[in-house]
Amino acid sequence: MTRSGWCRTGSIGLLWGLLAAVAQAQNPPATVSVDAAANRRPIDPRVYGIAFASEADLNALNCPLHRSGGNATTPYNWQINASNRGQDWFFESIGSDSATPGADADDFIQGSRNAGAQPMITIPMVGWVAKLGPNRSKLASFSIAKYGAQTENDWQWFPDAGNGVLTNGQFVQNDPNDANVPADSEFQRGFVQHLVTRWGGAASGGLRYYMLDNEHSLWHGTHRDKHPVGANMEEIRDKMIAYATMIKSEDPAALVVGPEEWGWSGYLFSGYDLQWGDTHGWSNLPDRTAHGGQDYLPWLLAQLRQRENAGGPRLLDVFAVHYYPQGGEFSDDTASAMQLRRNRSTRSLWDPTTSTRRGSRTACS
């Protein structure tokens, strides 16, 4: 470095020192106090969970709850360890690798516990469960051989399985017995008894959470092969009472979780009204009108509460609904901004000031 270089560097340092002194004289030191305990809200750890995760993912995310739910659990047949995929995959009844009764549920519970998570198991209420063909072969609710050509089919894995829509656009009116068998609360009592026998009662460390099916107000679409008419308020109330009563009779310490509805429109309108509204418009919804204009889920909770107040047992321990942010989180976008939005979206479950709350309503609300 030349002498002139050193001089220039020294001059710059002297100049910055003078500027800093002037700034300090004009802006005296300020004292900032941070109270980390101010305006704090406890966040229930059970806000955070995941569905059908691997043990590695549960461990990595430290999830306290692990949910066995979704459309495939609605028609789960514990006796033959099989399920119908509903609208998710061409309404096919498919058997799991193991034919052992309840094997899928048992494996799920064991995997959850291995990772330190509480398992949550769905008890079907739709009234039908999957059946299988000879040698555990697949069955189709909308067989092309039986009902004719359809707009889509499972061409790769099971070509006879159609999507239930004829080439003229009409929906197939199928026989639900094609790929399913009737199953009421007494059928599901055997499932609960199996779980209590295998894992013990909730009070002694057994399965704690029993969920009352999945997204009832969408059954007329997701499971239209066996429930083509939208469920009305009374149907879901009566089923929740019947199935919760059965669960409590087998394990009084169990925690019953419901109604597991799908989104904002499922909070406000029954499946019957959602189906009606799609066809006839959204004024004068018949099920809502028949109940004095009441919103669906508040009415349902009030009905359960009235029963409890009249001397009945408590049937619903955890009020659970599904919540789908609508800011593009459910996409293949892996940009940093979207990843941050996904992480931020859970704030709307506990922070009333977050902006994600305003953008999280589902369609048809």
Protein Blocks (a to p, Z undefined) as FASTA:
>chain_A
ZZklmmmmmmmmmmmmmmmmmmmmmmccddddddfkgopacddfklpccehiafklmmmn
opabdcdedjklmmpcfklopadekjmnooiacddfblcehklmmmmmmmmmmnopacdd
dddfkopacdddehhiacdfblfklnopcfbdcfklommlcghiafkopacdddfklmpc
cddfklmmmmmmmmmmmnopfknopafbdcehjhkllmmmmmmmlmmbccdfklmmmmmm
mmmmmmmmmmmmbccddehiabfklmmpcfklmmmmmmnopehifklmmnoopafklmmm
mmmmmmmmnopacfbfbdcdddddfehpaccbfbfklmmmmmmmmmmmmpmkbmklmmmc
cehZZ
